[in-house]
Amino acid sequence: ASFTVDPNPSAKGEVIGGKYVVYAPDDQQGFPSDFGDDKKLFTDDDPIVRLPKGYTVVDMDTSPFTFDRSKHPVIDLLEGEGAAQEDFSKLSYTAAYDGMVEMLRKKYAYTEMKKIDWDALKTEFSPRVEDAEATHDAAAFQSVLHDFLMRIPDGHVSAPFDQRAFAQAVSGGVGLAVRQLDDGRVIVNFVLDGGPGDIAGIELKAEILAINGKSIETALNQTTLWEGPFSTEHNTRLQQLQYVLRFPIDTDVEIEYKNSGDSNSSTVNVKAIREFDTFRYYSSVGESTGFEAPVEYHLMDNGYVYVKINSFFDSARLTIQLWERLMHTLNDQQTPGLIIDMRQNGGGSGFLSDQMAAYFFDEALDLGNTAIYDEALGKFYADPAFENTFILPPDNLRYAGKVAVLIGPSCASACEHFSYDMNLQNRAEIVGQYPTAGLGASVTPYSMPDGLQLQYSIGHSIDPEGNFIIEGTGVLPTIKVPVDEETLFSKGDPVLDAAVAYLDKATQ
């Protein structure tokens, strides 16, 4: 813009400087010549001057304002103070680290909720930062930032990622992938044919009891979280399950297990080999190709419609056009039930996700707000002017049939807001084996030395009563599909099957 506003939310966008281009249709129009005693524009105490007919550039950075009627005025475009990201990139390692900690101490959205002791964290990691600065070691500085930020249990917080260390630590596998059942057992759900585990006699459905002399629970708890941090315990555990049997190549691994049907356990020693089949097996479920449209749907044989919202990052115009085409068709065909698959939706525009949910409601519901740190108030503040509400579409675009929303741990951020909205007034059943990712914040980037671009949670989402929503818990299934041997080894899609079973009952 060409003008600047007070960056504090409580100021409600008050203009504080910059330039306006003003047009007067005749010479009888007035405009303020200064801010007046209250330092606000367009209030009763503003001194007023008459403008000549035509265009005038008003410079509000002078007192009184300067009125420019030159033939070729210059108007600088400005980035507002509130839009500029924190930049520590030109500072020393210690100064950048100190600046980052102080920024997080003041502006991080969930300090109290997550019980983060910034003083203790800063003291713990400061010696490593000082050592990295003394030796000019960029890798060491990146490592300490990674370890520091991984201590913040928030999936919206980004930590530097050491690709070389990651590749070395997890490039080896023992030919087994595992999952944990609801009853606590950790069982093998994939065996690589001819892999170390297969050769050692470990079978599909075998229960893993211990790894390298540690109980499976201890081994999981001590597994390095490579892709974190995470906001929820279930996402943390899923990450641990993915990496608990990944090792550097040629690592000797002792595994205690019990094959299905055996009464006694066995212990074998295997060596990690270069294999990624087990890693890809764990990661490949629902993997995207990049060719998907933001909204894809088809008619199922049972008469219900299945729609997958792949993300809220795509073109909002295209997304809504596809969405409204679906709504038209659902109503024209009098479709009895709709299944919305959100399991691989990583988020995007929160506004878009809220307004797509509006097509299932007849009231402009209050969806809550976002509280952001306000410098002037010295606390987090949610501006009532920015309450989130549904913008209701025309009646003919609203779908009134039964709805089931499929969720999972990869449904994050804006995806979770859509799922949360669909749970209002019990509008839809939320079906899944796990809650969503638990990322309830709005985020902002910041810069650190050596070209590091990171982000943190700057605003917390709250409901109309001011309570935190989504963060740390995610959206919970209203229809919980068990994680047991039956669902784990099902040839179909147990979550989808549960949604169909619900619609069958609800539409009778």
DASULJO-V356447 format. One record per pair of residues at least 6 apart in sequence whose C-alpha atoms are under 8 Angstrom apart, sorted by the first residue. I is the first residue (numbers start at 1). J is the second residue. D is the distance in whole Angstrom. If there is no record, write none. Layout:
{{I;J;D} {I;J;D}}
This chain:
{{1;77;5} {1;78;5} {1;79;7} {1;80;8} {2;18;6} {2;19;5} {2;20;7} {2;75;7} {2;76;6} {2;77;5} {2;78;6} {3;15;7} {3;16;8} {3;17;6} {3;18;4} {3;19;5} {3;20;7} {3;77;8} {3;78;7} {4;15;6} {4;16;6} {4;17;5} {4;18;6} {4;78;7} {4;80;6} {4;81;8} {5;13;5} {5;14;5} {5;15;4} {5;16;5} {5;17;7} {5;80;7} {6;12;8} {6;13;6} {6;14;6} {6;15;6} {6;16;6} {7;13;7} {7;80;8} {7;81;6} {7;82;5} {8;82;8} {8;374;5} {8;375;6} {8;376;6} {9;372;8} {9;374;6} {9;381;7} {9;382;7} {9;383;6} {10;374;7} {10;376;8} {10;377;8} {10;381;7} {10;383;6} {12;383;7} {12;385;8} {14;40;7} {14;41;8} {15;40;7} {15;41;7} {16;39;8} {16;40;7} {16;41;8} {16;60;8} {17;59;8} {17;60;5} {17;61;5} {18;59;6} {18;60;5} {18;61;6} {19;57;7} {19;58;5} {19;59;5} {19;60;6} {19;61;8} {19;75;7} {20;57;6} {20;58;5} {20;59;7} {20;60;8} {21;55;7} {21;56;6} {21;57;5} {21;58;6} {22;55;6} {22;56;5} {22;57;6} {22;58;7} {23;53;7} {23;54;5} {23;55;4} {23;56;6} {24;51;7} {24;52;7} {24;53;5} {24;54;5} {24;55;7} {25;53;6} {25;54;6} {26;52;7} {26;53;4} {26;54;7} {27;50;7} {27;51;6} {27;52;5} {27;53;5} {28;50;7} {28;51;7} {28;52;8} {29;50;6} {29;51;6} {29;52;8} {30;48;6} {30;49;5} {30;50;4} {30;51;6} {31;48;5} {31;49;6} {31;50;6} {31;51;7} {32;41;8} {32;42;7} {32;46;6} {32;47;5} {32;48;4} {32;49;6} {33;46;7} {33;47;6} {33;48;6} {33;49;6} {33;64;6} {33;65;5} {33;66;8} {34;41;8} {34;46;6} {34;47;6} {34;48;8} {34;60;7} {34;63;6} {34;64;5} {34;65;6} {35;41;5} {35;42;8} {35;45;8} {35;46;6} {35;47;8} {36;45;5} {36;46;5} {36;47;6} {37;45;7} {37;46;8} {38;45;7} {55;69;7} {56;67;6} {56;68;6} {56;69;5} {57;67;6} {57;68;5} {57;69;7} {57;73;7} {58;65;7} {58;66;6} {58;67;5} {58;68;6} {59;65;5} {59;66;5} {59;67;6} {59;68;8} {60;66;7} {85;444;7} {85;445;6} {85;446;5} {85;447;8} {86;445;7} {86;446;5} {86;447;6} {87;446;6} {87;447;5} {87;448;7} {88;95;8} {88;96;5} {88;99;7} {88;100;8} {88;446;8} {88;447;6} {88;448;5} {88;449;7} {89;96;7} {89;447;5} {89;448;4} {89;449;4} {89;450;7} {89;451;7} {89;452;8} {90;448;8} {90;449;6} {91;449;7} {92;133;7} {92;449;8} {93;129;7} {93;130;8} {93;132;8} {93;133;6} {93;141;7} {93;449;7} {94;126;8} {94;129;6} {94;130;6} {94;133;7} {96;448;7} {96;449;7} {97;129;8} {98;122;8} {101;118;7} {101;122;7} {105;111;7} {105;118;6} {106;373;8} {107;372;8} {107;373;6} {107;458;6} {108;456;7} {108;457;6} {108;458;5} {108;459;8} {109;372;7} {109;373;8} {109;441;8} {109;457;6} {109;458;5} {109;459;5} {109;460;5} {110;457;8} {110;460;7} {111;117;8} {114;153;7} {116;152;7} {121;148;7} {125;144;7} {125;148;7} {128;140;8} {128;141;8} {128;144;7} {129;140;8} {129;141;6} {129;144;7} {132;138;7} {132;140;6} {132;141;5} {133;141;8} {138;450;7} {142;160;6} {142;161;8} {142;162;8} {143;160;7} {143;162;7} {145;159;7} {145;160;7} {146;159;5} {146;160;5} {146;161;7} {147;159;8} {149;157;7} {149;158;7} {149;159;6} {149;229;8} {150;159;7} {150;228;6} {150;229;5} {151;229;7} {152;229;7} {153;229;6} {153;230;5} {153;231;5} {153;232;8} {154;229;6} {154;230;5} {154;231;4} {154;232;8} {154;439;7} {154;472;8} {155;228;7} {155;229;5} {155;230;4} {155;231;5} {155;437;8} {155;438;8} {155;439;6} {156;230;8} {156;439;6} {156;441;7} {156;443;7} {156;455;7} {156;456;6} {156;457;6} {157;229;7} {157;454;8} {157;455;6} {157;456;4} {157;457;6} {158;228;8} {158;229;7} {158;454;5} {158;455;5} {158;456;7} {159;228;8} {159;229;8} {159;454;7} {160;452;7} {160;454;8} {161;226;8} {166;226;7} {168;248;6} {168;249;8} {169;246;7} {169;247;5} {169;248;5} {170;243;7} {170;246;5} {170;247;5} {170;248;6} {171;246;7} {171;247;7} {171;248;6} {171;249;6} {171;274;6} {171;275;7} {171;276;7} {172;246;6} {172;247;5} {172;248;5} {172;249;4} {172;250;7} {172;251;8} {172;272;5} {172;273;5} {172;274;5} {172;275;6} {172;276;8} {173;245;6} {173;246;5} {173;247;6} {173;248;8} {173;249;7} {173;272;5} {173;273;6} {173;274;6} {173;275;6} {173;276;7} {173;278;7} {174;195;7} {174;196;5} {174;197;6} {174;245;7} {174;246;7} {174;270;7} {174;271;7} {174;272;5} {174;273;6} {174;275;8} {175;191;6} {175;192;5} {175;193;8} {175;195;5} {175;196;6} {175;197;6} {175;198;7} {175;275;7} {175;277;8} {175;278;6} {176;188;7} {176;189;8} {176;190;6} {176;191;5} {176;192;6} {176;197;6} {176;245;7} {176;278;6} {177;188;6} {177;189;6} {177;190;5} {177;191;7} {177;242;7} {177;245;7} {177;278;5} {177;279;7} {177;281;8} {177;282;7} {178;186;6} {178;187;5} {178;188;4} {178;189;5} {178;190;7} {178;241;6} {178;242;7} {179;186;6} {179;187;6} {179;188;7} {179;189;7} {179;238;8} {179;241;6} {180;186;4} {180;187;6} {180;241;8} {180;483;8} {181;187;8} {181;483;5} {181;484;5} {181;485;8} {182;482;7} {182;483;5} {182;484;6} {183;484;8} {185;207;7} {185;208;8} {186;207;6} {186;208;6} {186;209;8} {186;216;8} {187;204;8} {187;205;5} {187;206;5} {187;207;4} {187;208;6} {188;203;7} {188;204;5} {188;205;5} {188;206;5} {188;207;6} {188;208;7} {189;204;6} {189;205;6} {189;488;7} {189;489;8} {190;204;6} {190;278;7} {190;281;8} {191;197;7} {191;198;6} {191;203;7} {191;204;6} {191;278;8} {192;198;7} {192;277;7} {192;278;7} {196;270;6} {196;271;7} {196;272;7} {196;273;8} {197;203;8} {197;270;7} {200;268;7} {200;269;8} {200;270;7} {202;257;7} {202;259;7} {203;259;6} {203;260;8} {204;259;8} {204;260;8} {205;259;7} {205;260;6} {205;485;8} {206;257;7} {206;258;5} {206;259;4} {206;260;5} {207;257;6} {207;258;5} {207;259;6} {207;260;7} {208;216;7} {208;255;7} {208;256;6} {208;257;4} {208;258;7} {209;215;6} {209;216;5} {209;255;8} {209;256;5} {209;257;5} {209;258;7} {210;216;5} {210;219;7} {210;255;6} {210;256;5} {210;257;7} {211;219;7} {211;253;7} {211;254;6} {211;255;5} {211;256;6} {212;253;6} {212;254;5} {212;255;6} {213;254;7} {213;255;8} {219;244;7} {220;237;8} {220;240;6} {220;241;7} {220;244;6} {221;240;7} {223;240;6} {223;243;7} {223;244;6} {224;240;7} {224;243;8} {225;236;8} {225;239;7} {225;240;7} {227;239;8} {228;236;8} {229;236;8} {230;236;6} {230;437;8} {231;437;7} {231;438;6} {231;439;6} {231;471;7} {231;472;5} {231;473;8} {232;437;6} {232;438;6} {232;472;5} {232;473;6} {232;474;7} {234;409;8} {234;434;7} {234;435;8} {235;409;6} {235;437;7} {242;279;7} {242;282;7} {246;272;8} {247;272;6} {248;272;7} {249;271;8} {249;272;5} {249;273;5} {249;274;6} {250;271;6} {250;272;5} {250;273;6} {251;271;6} {251;272;5} {252;269;7} {252;270;6} {252;271;5} {252;272;7} {253;269;6} {253;270;5} {253;271;6} {253;272;7} {254;267;7} {254;268;6} {254;269;4} {254;270;6} {255;267;6} {255;268;5} {255;269;6} {255;270;8} {256;265;7} {256;266;6} {256;267;4} {256;268;7} {257;265;5} {257;266;6} {257;267;6} {258;264;7} {258;265;4} {258;266;6} {259;265;8} {286;344;6} {287;344;8} {292;310;7} {293;310;7} {294;309;6} {294;310;5} {294;311;6} {294;312;7} {294;314;6} {294;318;8} {294;319;6} {295;307;7} {295;308;6} {295;309;5} {295;310;6} {295;311;8} {295;319;6} {295;322;6} {295;323;7} {296;307;6} {296;308;5} {296;309;7} {296;310;8} {297;305;7} {297;306;5} {297;307;4} {297;308;6} {297;326;8} {298;305;6} {298;306;6} {298;307;7} {299;305;5} {299;306;6} {300;306;7} {303;335;7} {303;336;7} {303;337;8} {304;335;6} {304;336;6} {304;337;5} {304;338;6} {304;339;7} {305;335;7} {305;337;7} {305;338;5} {305;339;6} {306;338;6} {306;339;5} {306;340;6} {306;341;7} {307;338;8} {307;339;6} {307;340;5} {307;341;6} {308;340;6} {308;341;5} {308;342;6} {309;340;7} {309;341;6} {309;342;6} {309;345;7} {310;342;7} {310;344;7} {310;345;5} {310;346;8} {311;344;8} {311;345;5} {311;346;6} {311;347;6} {311;348;6} {311;415;8} {312;319;8} {312;345;8} {312;346;8} {312;347;6} {312;348;4} {312;349;5} {312;350;8} {312;352;7} {312;353;7} {312;414;7} {312;415;8} {313;347;7} {313;348;4} {313;349;6} {314;348;8} {316;352;7} {320;356;8} {323;356;8} {324;397;7} {327;359;8} {327;397;5} {327;398;7} {327;399;6} {328;396;7} {328;397;6} {330;399;7} {331;396;8} {331;397;8} {331;399;7} {335;401;7} {336;401;6} {336;402;7} {336;507;7} {337;401;6} {337;402;5} {337;403;6} {337;404;8} {337;503;6} {337;507;7} {338;401;7} {338;402;6} {338;403;5} {338;404;6} {339;403;6} {339;404;5} {339;405;6} {339;406;7} {339;499;7} {339;500;8} {340;403;7} {340;404;6} {340;405;5} {340;406;6} {341;405;6} {341;406;5} {341;407;7} {342;405;7} {342;406;6} {342;407;5} {342;408;7} {342;411;6} {342;415;7} {343;406;6} {343;407;5} {343;408;5} {343;409;7} {343;410;6} {343;411;5} {344;408;8} {344;410;5} {344;411;6} {345;410;7} {345;411;5} {345;412;7} {345;415;6} {346;410;6} {346;411;5} {346;412;5} {346;413;7} {346;414;8} {346;415;6} {347;411;7} {347;412;5} {347;413;5} {347;414;4} {347;415;5} {347;416;8} {348;413;7} {348;414;6} {348;415;8} {349;414;6} {350;413;8} {350;414;5} {350;415;8} {350;417;7} {353;414;6} {353;415;7} {353;417;7} {353;418;5} {354;389;8} {354;390;7} {354;417;7} {354;418;6} {354;421;7} {355;390;6} {355;391;6} {355;392;8} {356;418;8} {357;390;8} {357;418;6} {357;421;6} {357;422;6} {358;364;8} {358;390;5} {358;391;7} {358;392;6} {358;393;7} {359;392;7} {359;393;6} {359;397;7} {359;398;5} {359;399;6} {360;398;6} {360;399;5} {360;400;6} {360;422;8} {360;427;8} {361;392;8} {361;398;7} {361;399;8} {361;400;8} {361;427;8} {362;392;7} {362;398;8} {363;390;8} {363;392;7} {364;389;6} {364;390;5} {364;391;6} {364;392;6} {365;389;6} {365;390;6} {366;387;7} {366;388;6} {366;389;5} {366;390;7} {366;464;7} {367;387;7} {367;388;5} {367;389;5} {367;390;7} {367;421;7} {367;463;6} {367;464;7} {368;387;6} {368;388;6} {368;389;8} {368;461;7} {368;462;6} {368;463;4} {368;464;4} {368;465;8} {368;466;8} {369;382;6} {369;383;8} {369;384;8} {369;386;7} {369;387;5} {369;388;6} {369;461;6} {369;462;5} {369;463;7} {369;464;7} {370;382;6} {370;383;8} {370;387;8} {370;441;8} {370;442;8} {370;459;6} {370;460;5} {370;461;5} {370;462;6} {371;380;6} {371;381;5} {371;382;4} {371;383;7} {371;459;5} {371;460;5} {371;461;7} {371;462;7} {372;380;5} {372;381;5} {372;382;6} {372;458;6} {372;459;5} {372;460;7} {373;379;5} {373;380;4} {373;381;6} {373;458;7} {373;459;7} {374;380;6} {374;381;6} {402;428;7} {402;503;7} {402;506;7} {402;507;7} {403;427;7} {403;428;5} {403;429;7} {403;503;8} {404;428;5} {404;429;5} {404;430;6} {404;431;7} {404;499;6} {404;502;8} {404;503;7} {405;419;7} {405;422;8} {405;428;7} {405;429;6} {405;430;5} {405;431;6} {405;499;8} {406;430;6} {406;431;5} {406;432;6} {406;495;7} {406;496;7} {406;499;8} {407;419;8} {407;430;7} {407;431;6} {407;432;5} {407;433;8} {407;434;8} {407;435;7} {407;436;6} {407;477;7} {408;432;6} {408;433;7} {408;434;5} {408;435;6} {408;436;5} {408;437;8} {409;434;6} {409;435;6} {409;436;4} {409;437;5} {410;436;7} {410;437;6} {411;436;5} {411;437;6} {412;436;6} {412;437;5} {412;438;7} {412;439;6} {413;437;8} {413;438;7} {413;439;5} {413;440;6} {413;441;7} {416;436;7} {416;437;8} {416;438;8} {416;439;8} {416;440;8} {416;470;7} {416;474;7} {416;475;6} {417;440;8} {417;470;8} {419;430;7} {419;475;7} {420;470;8} {420;475;6} {422;428;6} {423;429;7} {423;430;7} {429;477;8} {429;478;6} {429;479;7} {430;476;7} {430;477;5} {430;478;5} {430;479;6} {431;477;5} {431;478;6} {431;479;5} {431;480;6} {431;481;7} {431;495;7} {431;498;7} {431;499;6} {432;477;5} {432;479;7} {432;480;6} {432;481;6} {432;495;6} {433;477;7} {433;480;6} {433;481;5} {433;482;6} {433;483;6} {433;495;7} {434;476;7} {434;477;7} {434;480;8} {435;473;7} {435;474;6} {435;475;5} {435;476;5} {435;477;6} {436;473;8} {436;474;5} {436;475;5} {436;476;7} {437;472;8} {437;473;8} {437;474;5} {437;475;8} {438;470;5} {438;471;5} {438;472;5} {438;473;5} {438;474;4} {438;475;7} {439;470;6} {439;471;5} {439;472;7} {439;474;7} {440;460;7} {440;461;6} {440;469;6} {440;470;5} {440;471;4} {440;472;8} {440;474;8} {441;457;6} {441;458;7} {441;459;5} {441;460;5} {441;461;6} {441;471;7} {442;457;6} {442;458;6} {442;459;5} {442;460;7} {442;461;8} {443;455;7} {443;456;6} {443;457;4} {443;458;5} {443;459;7} {444;455;5} {444;456;6} {444;457;7} {444;458;6} {445;453;7} {445;454;6} {445;455;4} {445;456;7} {446;453;6} {446;454;5} {446;455;6} {447;453;5} {447;454;6} {448;454;8} {460;468;7} {461;468;6} {461;469;6} {461;470;8} {461;471;8} {462;468;4} {462;469;5} {463;469;6} {479;498;8} {481;494;7} {481;495;6} {481;498;7} {487;494;6}}
